[in-house]
Amino acid sequence: MKSYQLRQLTYNEAVNRASDVEEELSNLRFQLATRKELGNHRRIRQMKREIAQLKTILHEHQLGLRKLALGFQPQEPEENSSETTGKKEDQNRQGNQ
């Protein structure tokens, strides 16, 4: 798949696609190791490249650099900002006294 096609996938589709491609790569490597007829040796290279593209796209999404298509996306734990500001205020008050 082209990278623009991979970017059109939802988060779940991209994760599933990555695991499917990794499994297929594992099968191709096994065929190569057992000296079975491997129809297209270039397919191994293509699989590695697609895995790298998918991992890059998922990482960009997690960092917020680029967004994937709409769909289910993992939620990050939210920090309670009032607790952290309260601690800083308490420290400032104690230091000023």
Sequence and secondary structure as in RCSB ss.txt:
>XXXX:A:sequence
MKSYQLRQLTYNEAVNRASDVEEELSNLRFQLATRKELGNHRRIRQMKREIAQLKTILHEHQLGLRKLALGFQPQ
EPEENSSETTGKKEDQNRQGNQ
>XXXX:A:secstr
  HHHHHTS HHHHHHHHHHHHHHHHHHHHHHHTT   S THHHHHHHHHHHHHHHHHHHHHHTSS   SS    
     HHHHHHHHHHHHHHHH 
